[in-house]
Structure formats: C-alpha cells, structure tokens
Amino acid sequence: METPYSIKKGEQSRLLHVIDISDPANPLRVYTHQFTSSDGIPRDVAVCKNEVAVAVTSPIRDVYEGHVYFFQLFAPGDTELKSDGKVPVGPFPDMLTFNPQCSQLWVANEGRPGKDIANKFMDPVGSVTVIERETTGNPTERFITFGDFENRFDLRMPSRYVAQNVWPLAGNPTFQQDAEPEYITFDSKNAYVAFQKNNAIATIPLRTLTATMTPIPAKEWNNLKIDPSDRDGGIHLREYPFRSLRQPDTIKTLTIGSRSFLVTADEGRTTSYTSSLHGFNWNDYSLADVLARGSKYDDLSIKNDSFISDLRLDNKAGRMTVSKVDGLNLFTQKYDQAYHFGGRGFSIWDTRNFNLIYDTGDEIEKEISTSNPNGPKIGALDVITDNGNTYIVAGSETVGTVFLYSVNTTSGAPVPTFEAAIRLGRTDFVWQELYDMDEAGDAGISAVG
C-alpha cells in the first residue's frame, strides 16, 4: 500500500513520530505516539505493507527481555496509530527487519551486558527472534541462539581475555554471551546477521534456521594510505603495515542474476566494561604509543623497526586506537601485529564462500580529513536500484558525509566506481558556530536509505 507517511522514533524521548512526506521538501509531523516508562525505550522501527513494528527495550533494565510493538500503518484520516499488540523478544532488541514477503519479522537481540535490578552483573546471550505473522490468531516465535560456536577460537570474543579474577560471573565467559547480533539482511535463500563486536557474519538458511558463522578477515594496510594522527598539525596520509578489524555495522545484499553478494559497512567497534554500568573496568583497546612504549610489539614478528618506532610517536602512528587482544601471542605476551578498529570504507563479499570481491581501500580515507579512532567510520549503507542502474550509498558517522558509488554488474560480479562525496552545510565557520546558525549539515550519519 502506498503511503505518504514516514515513521521515525526518538529513543530518549520515547516518541514515535508519523511524518507526512508527500512534499519531501516540507515534511510535516501529523501524529506522535508516546511510549511510557513502563513500555521501555524504542530502538528501531520497520514497516512492511500495512504493518509497523517497533523494537523496545525492557522498561526495567536492558539485560531483561524486550518487546516488539505492532501497529497498523497510519493512513489519511487516521487520528492515531492503532495497536496490533506486542510480543516478547530477547534482551536489548536493537534492530529489526521484515523479510521481503513481509511474512516474518527478524529481530537482532544484542543481549548487551549490564546490571540487574539487584545491581549484579548480567551478560544475557545474544539471539535472533523470528516472528511469524499469522493471518489469524497470535504470531509464533522462534529464537536462534549461538551456543554451537563455543569452541570456535577463530571467532573474535573479547571477554575471553578478561582475567578470571576480574570476570564477575561464575565460570568463564561464553561465546553466546559475547555474541551481539547487530544487523540483519536477506537474499532469496538466507538471512545474514552481522556480529560487529565479534567481526563475523552468520548465514541462516530461511528453511532450516540453522546458523553457520564466518569470521571476517582483517584488512591489510601495507600498500594503502591512512591518516593515523590527530596531533600532526593537519592531514598527513601515511603508509603503515596496520591490520584492521572490519567489524561491519550495516550489511546489505546485492543480487546479480542468480548470484548474491553481501555489502558491509566496515565501521569498527571497541569493547569496554565500566564500573558504573557493569561493576568492573576492562576494555579491549589502547592507544598504540602505550603498547609500543611498553615494548609490547614483537620486533621479530613485525620486522619493521621504523613502524615500531613511529608507534611510539603521537605525531606519527602513536595516536591510533589499537586492539589489546587481537594479534596477542599468549606465550610471549607480545603482539605479532598491530590491529586497529574499522575498515574505513565498505567491502563486498561473495555469499557462496565469503571471498572478498571488492574493498574501497583508502579511497574514502583520502576524501575526508579525519583520523583516529575510526577515520570515516562508515556505519550506514544502502544498495539502490534505479532505472536499471545499481548504486551503493555509504554514510560517515564522523563527518556527516554521504559517498555515492555506481556499480557495474555486466561481468556478473559488482564493480563499484566512486562518483561523489556529498556533505550538506557550510564550512566557512567553526562547527559550533554553524550549529548555532543551523548551517552545520549532518553531524553524523547512522542510517541511509
């Protein structure tokens, strides 16, 4: 059903807005639904056909089960959003999406760690909820968890490195506790789930709902340029043999004929626990100069004295945020490689074998002037087909810029070409002054499409 309305949510305000976009240049808010403190906080909205679904966290603490609230699609003449009920889902439902047929709603339950009502640490398992929308009666639900991957040491699991005398729960952390589903997308046969913190993609066949998990290989920067420092007086792109964890946020499928490809926005993400939120302090990252000055990089493995020397200098590579768990040799307690967070662009993968088809390399890095910690921090992404042409649109969370790529598909595989970098707003004043004048453009882009 065609509708002139867009649905937007406000997290801290607990508001759900219905906006008339029949005139895109002059959007008009026509209705606002207020979630109460006993409902929870809305995290994501999905619309398909005549149904609106809203993922809402627990009203008690984030570690408890959330809910999905259903509403009928707002139509001309309506004075309110009509409720279609709610169903329970896993803890901290942060993203949801309908399958292409609108017959199923898939919910990514991150299961973020935190404190329960007794202020005791909890780390609920990450999961995916599949909700079947029935024509009559209540919807049915299936929960997909990831306990089958406990012994997969090729999968990234930061909590594995928390010392036993620091980890507040009995026993060791488990992978399904550490696993946090971030984003879901589909092709005709499978759902694909991004696990950003874990740097992995799950493939879930729609027929069986049995997941497999693929670790995402690190990006090599040996022959690419990167802006590593915010203390070097300007924009200075340098070549260093860093590796980076791609850690995608948004993922989208791109179909060419019978072949399916996965496009990943390689944002990057660190992990931390704090005493206020979790009851203890630990993180998986450091500035490179801290590790280098502590002689934590293995000269024999890295075999690049000038690189190790520059890791000690703030105006060279020392300001890079690097991993304290990736590349660590448990026998020597030194790092065989220097890993940082995020691929500073996007990648394309063949879903048959997860071979890398394309990576933006340092192309986006060269377009904008931002360095540590994640550079452009590409977290937003969409694949668009218009008049027979295919485009990839990527958004930066650090500089509010949209990058447009055209995609040639004639070979049967995607071949992107950079077309433009677009940023709204003026640049002739400092950002705060432009913000006060309402001329700053977008501060950061977390979603496109």
C-alpha positions in Angstrom: 0.0 0.0 0.0 1.4 3.4 -1.0 1.6 5.8 1.9 2.8 9.4 2.2 4.0 8.8 5.7 7.3 8.0 7.3 7.7 6.6 10.8 10.6 7.9 13.0 11.5 7.2 16.6 13.2 9.2 19.3 15.0 7.0 21.8 15.4 9.1 24.9 12.1 11.0 24.3 10.3 7.6 23.9 8.4 9.2 21.0 7.3 7.6 17.7 6.5 10.3 15.1 4.4 9.9 11.9 5.6 12.4 9.3 3.8 13.3 6.1 6.4 13.3 3.3 4.0 13.8 0.4 6.0 17.1 -0.1 9.6 15.9 0.6 10.9 19.5 0.8 8.4 20.3 3.6 7.9 17.3 5.8 5.0 17.7 8.4 4.6 15.8 11.6 1.0 14.7 11.8 0.9 12.4 14.9 3.2 11.4 17.8 2.8 8.2 19.9 4.3 8.3 23.4 5.9 5.2 24.8 5.6 5.3 28.6 8.4 4.5 31.1 6.6 1.1 31.7 6.9 0.3 28.0 10.6 0.8 27.5 12.8 2.7 25.0 12.2 2.4 21.3 15.4 1.2 19.4 14.3 0.6 15.9 11.3 0.8 13.5 10.4 -1.4 10.5 7.5 -1.0 8.1 6.2 -3.6 5.6 2.9 -3.4 3.7 0.3 -2.4 6.3 2.3 -3.2 9.4 4.6 -1.1 11.7 6.9 -2.9 14.1 8.9 -1.2 16.9 11.7 -2.8 18.9 11.5 -1.7 22.5 14.0 -2.4 25.4 12.9 -3.7 28.8 11.4 -0.9 31.0 13.3 -2.3 34.0 16.9 -2.9 32.9 18.4 -3.5 29.4 19.5 -7.0 30.5 15.9 -8.2 30.6 13.7 -9.2 27.7 12.4 -6.6 25.3 9.3 -6.4 23.2 8.2 -5.7 19.7 5.1 -3.5 19.5 2.9 -3.8 16.3 0.8 -1.0 14.9 -1.4 -0.7 11.8 0.1 1.6 9.1 -1.1 5.2 9.5 -3.5 6.2 6.7 -5.0 9.5 5.6 -7.9 10.4 8.0 -6.4 8.4 11.0 -6.0 10.2 14.3 -3.8 7.7 16.0 -1.6 4.6 15.5 -3.8 1.6 16.0 -2.2 -1.1 18.2 -1.8 -4.6 16.9 -0.4 -6.0 20.1 3.1 -6.9 21.3 5.3 -9.9 21.7 8.4 -10.6 23.9 11.8 -10.9 22.3 15.4 -11.1 23.7 17.3 -8.6 25.7 18.2 -5.3 24.1 16.4 -5.6 20.7 18.4 -3.1 18.7 17.4 -3.8 15.1 14.5 -5.4 13.3 13.5 -6.0 9.7 10.8 -7.8 7.7 11.7 -10.4 5.2 10.9 -9.4 1.6 7.5 -11.1 1.7 6.5 -9.4 5.0 5.6 -12.8 6.4 8.3 -12.8 9.0 9.9 -10.2 11.3 13.5 -10.8 12.3 14.8 -9.1 15.4 18.5 -8.8 16.4 18.7 -9.1 20.2 22.1 -7.8 21.2 22.0 -9.1 24.7 24.2 -6.3 26.0 25.8 -6.9 29.4 24.8 -4.7 32.4 23.4 -4.8 35.9 20.1 -6.4 37.0 17.6 -4.9 39.5 19.9 -6.1 42.3 22.8 -4.3 40.7 24.5 -7.6 40.0 26.3 -8.1 36.7 24.4 -10.0 34.0 25.5 -10.9 30.4 22.5 -12.2 28.6 23.0 -14.3 25.4 22.7 -12.6 22.1 19.9 -14.0 19.9 17.7 -13.5 16.9 14.0 -13.8 17.2 11.9 -14.8 14.1 8.3 -13.8 14.4 5.8 -15.4 12.0 2.9 -13.0 11.2 -0.2 -15.1 11.1 -3.4 -14.1 9.3 -5.4 -15.1 12.3 -4.5 -15.6 16.0 -1.3 -14.7 17.7 2.1 -14.6 16.0 4.5 -17.5 16.6 8.2 -17.0 17.5 11.4 -18.9 17.1 14.6 -17.9 18.9 18.0 -18.6 17.3 21.0 -18.6 19.7 24.7 -19.3 19.1 25.8 -21.8 21.6 27.1 -24.1 18.9 30.1 -21.9 18.4 31.6 -22.1 21.9 34.8 -23.9 20.7 35.4 -21.7 17.6 38.6 -20.0 18.6 38.7 -18.3 15.1 35.8 -16.2 16.2 36.5 -13.0 18.0 35.5 -13.0 21.6 36.9 -10.0 23.7 35.5 -11.3 27.0 37.7 -14.3 26.7 40.6 -12.1 27.6 39.1 -10.7 30.9 41.1 -12.1 33.8 39.3 -14.8 35.8 39.7 -12.8 39.0 38.0 -9.8 37.3 35.1 -11.5 35.5 32.2 -11.3 38.0 30.3 -14.4 36.9 30.9 -18.0 37.9 32.8 -19.8 35.2 34.3 -18.4 32.1 32.5 -16.1 29.6 30.8 -18.0 26.8 30.6 -17.1 23.1 26.8 -16.8 23.1 27.1 -14.3 25.9 29.7 -12.3 24.0 27.9 -12.6 20.6 25.9 -9.5 19.9 23.8 -9.5 16.6 23.9 -6.1 15.1 22.2 -6.1 11.7 20.1 -8.5 9.5 19.6 -8.6 5.8 18.2 -11.2 3.3 18.6 -12.7 -0.1 16.1 -15.3 -1.6 17.5 -18.2 0.4 19.3 -16.9 3.5 19.4 -14.3 6.3 22.7 -12.8 7.1 23.5 -11.4 10.5 26.4 -9.1 11.3 28.1 -9.6 14.6 30.1 -6.3 14.8 31.9 -6.8 18.1 32.8 -10.4 17.0 33.9 -9.4 13.5 31.8 -12.2 12.0 28.8 -12.9 9.7 26.2 -15.6 10.4 24.4 -17.2 7.5 21.0 -18.6 8.4 19.0 -20.6 5.8 15.4 -19.5 5.7 14.2 -23.1 5.5 16.2 -24.5 8.5 17.1 -21.5 10.6 20.4 -23.3 11.4 23.2 -20.8 11.6 26.8 -21.1 10.4 29.4 -18.4 11.4 32.1 -17.0 9.2 34.9 -14.8 10.7 35.7 -11.7 8.6 39.4 -11.5 7.6 41.4 -8.5 8.6 42.1 -5.7 6.2 45.8 -5.2 5.2 47.0 -1.6 5.0 50.6 -2.3 3.8 50.1 -0.6 0.4 47.3 1.8 1.5 47.5 5.3 3.0 45.9 6.1 6.3 45.7 9.3 8.4 46.8 8.0 11.8 47.3 11.1 13.9 45.2 14.0 15.2 48.4 15.5 16.7 50.4 16.1 13.5 49.2 19.5 12.5 47.0 18.6 9.6 46.1 15.9 7.1 49.0 13.6 6.6 48.3 10.3 4.9 51.0 7.6 5.6 51.7 4.0 4.7 51.9 1.7 7.7 51.5 -2.1 7.9 48.5 -2.0 10.2 45.8 -4.6 10.0 42.2 -3.6 10.8 39.2 -5.4 12.0 36.4 -4.6 9.6 33.6 -5.1 12.2 30.7 -4.2 10.0 27.6 -2.4 11.2 25.0 -2.2 8.4 25.0 -5.0 5.8 23.0 -5.2 2.6 22.7 -7.8 -0.1 23.3 -7.1 -3.8 21.9 -9.6 -6.3 23.2 -10.1 -9.9 21.4 -12.8 -11.8 21.4 -15.8 -9.5 24.4 -14.7 -7.5 24.2 -12.9 -4.2 26.8 -10.6 -2.7 27.0 -9.0 0.8 28.0 -5.4 1.1 29.3 -4.5 4.6 29.8 -1.0 6.1 33.1 -1.6 7.9 32.6 0.8 10.9 34.7 -0.8 13.6 33.9 -1.1 17.3 35.8 -1.3 20.6 34.5 -3.2 23.7 34.6 -1.9 27.2 33.2 -2.7 30.6 32.9 0.1 33.3 32.2 0.0 37.0 29.1 2.2 36.7 27.4 0.0 34.0 28.9 -3.4 34.7 30.6 -3.4 38.1 34.2 -3.7 36.8 36.6 -2.0 34.4 38.1 -3.6 31.4 38.5 -2.8 27.7 40.0 -4.3 24.5 41.8 -1.3 23.2 44.7 1.1 23.8 46.5 3.9 22.1 49.4 2.5 20.1 52.0 4.5 21.9 51.1 3.0 25.3 51.7 -0.5 24.0 54.8 0.5 22.0 56.5 2.3 24.9 55.8 -0.7 27.0 57.8 -2.8 24.4 54.6 -4.9 23.7 55.2 -5.2 20.0 57.3 -8.1 18.8 60.2 -6.8 16.6 60.9 -10.3 15.2 57.3 -10.8 14.1 56.6 -7.3 12.7 60.1 -6.9 11.1 59.7 -3.2 10.6 61.8 -1.1 13.0 60.6 2.3 11.6 57.0 1.3 12.1 57.5 0.2 15.7 59.4 3.5 16.3 56.5 5.5 14.8 54.1 3.7 17.0 55.7 5.5 20.0 55.1 8.9 18.5 51.9 10.9 18.8 52.5 12.8 15.6 53.1 9.6 13.6 51.2 6.3 14.5 51.1 6.5 18.3 47.6 8.0 18.4 46.0 5.0 16.6 43.5 3.1 18.7 44.7 -0.5 18.6 43.5 -3.8 19.9 44.8 -5.3 23.1 43.5 -8.8 22.3 44.0 -9.3 18.5 47.5 -10.2 17.5 48.5 -11.1 21.0 50.8 -14.1 21.3 49.8 -15.7 24.6 53.3 -17.3 25.0 55.4 -14.2 24.6 52.6 -11.8 25.8 53.6 -9.5 22.9 51.8 -8.5 19.7 52.7 -10.1 16.4 50.7 -7.4 14.5 49.1 -4.0 15.2 45.3 -4.2 14.7 43.1 -1.2 14.7 39.3 -0.9 14.5 37.3 -0.5 11.3 38.0 -0.8 7.6 37.4 2.9 6.9 35.2 2.1 4.0 33.0 -0.8 2.8 33.6 -4.3 1.4 31.7 -6.7 -0.9 31.7 -10.5 -0.3 30.6 -13.5 -2.4 28.0 -15.2 -0.2 28.8 -18.6 -1.6 32.2 -18.7 0.0 32.8 -15.3 1.6 35.7 -14.5 -0.7 36.4 -10.8 -0.8 35.2 -9.3 -4.1 35.9 -5.6 -3.5 37.1 -3.2 -0.9 37.2 0.6 -1.0 40.9 0.5 0.1 41.9 4.0 1.1 39.6 5.8 -1.4 37.2 7.1 1.3 40.1 7.8 3.7 41.5 10.2 1.1 38.3 12.0 0.6 37.8 13.4 4.1 40.1 14.8 6.8 39.6 12.7 10.0 41.9 10.3 11.7 41.6 8.5 15.0 39.8 6.4 16.2 37.9 5.0 13.2 38.6 7.6 10.5 35.5 8.0 8.2 33.6 5.4 10.4 31.3 4.1 7.7 28.3 2.7 9.6 25.4 3.5 7.2 24.9 1.8 3.9 22.3 1.0 1.3 22.1 -0.7 -2.1 19.8 1.1 -4.5 18.5 0.1 -8.0 17.1 2.9 -10.1 16.1 2.7 -13.7 18.2 -0.4 -14.2 21.3 1.1 -12.6 22.8 -0.1 -9.3 24.3 2.2 -6.7 25.9 1.9 -3.2 25.4 4.8 -0.8 27.6 4.9 2.3 27.4 7.3 5.2 30.1 8.6 7.6 29.3 8.9 11.3 32.2 11.2 12.0 31.9 13.9 9.3 28.3 13.6 8.1 29.2 12.8 4.5 27.5 10.5 2.0 29.6 8.6 -0.5 28.0 7.6 -3.8 29.3 4.7 -5.9 27.8 3.4 -9.2 28.1 -0.4 -9.6 28.8 -2.1 -13.0 27.2 -5.5 -13.0 27.8 -6.6 -16.6 30.5 -9.1 -15.6 28.2 -10.9 -13.2 30.1 -9.5 -10.3 29.8 -6.0 -8.8 32.5 -3.4 -9.8 31.9 -0.2 -7.9 33.2 3.2 -9.1 33.4 6.2 -6.8 31.1 9.0 -8.1 30.8 11.7 -5.4 31.2 12.7 -1.7 28.2 14.8 -0.6 28.1 16.9 2.6 25.3 19.4 3.4 26.1 22.5 5.4 28.6 25.3 5.2 32.3 25.1 6.0 33.3 28.8 6.5 32.8 28.9 10.3 33.8 26.5 13.1 31.3 23.7 13.7 29.7 25.1 16.9 29.0 28.5 15.2 27.5 26.7 12.2 25.4 24.5 14.5 24.1 27.7 16.3 23.2 29.1 12.9 21.5 25.8 11.8 24.0 25.6 8.9 26.2 22.7 10.1 24.7 20.0 8.0 24.6 16.4 9.4 26.8 15.9 12.4 26.9 12.2 11.8 25.0 9.7 9.6 23.9 6.5 11.2 21.4 5.3 8.5 20.7 5.9 4.8 18.0 4.6 2.6 
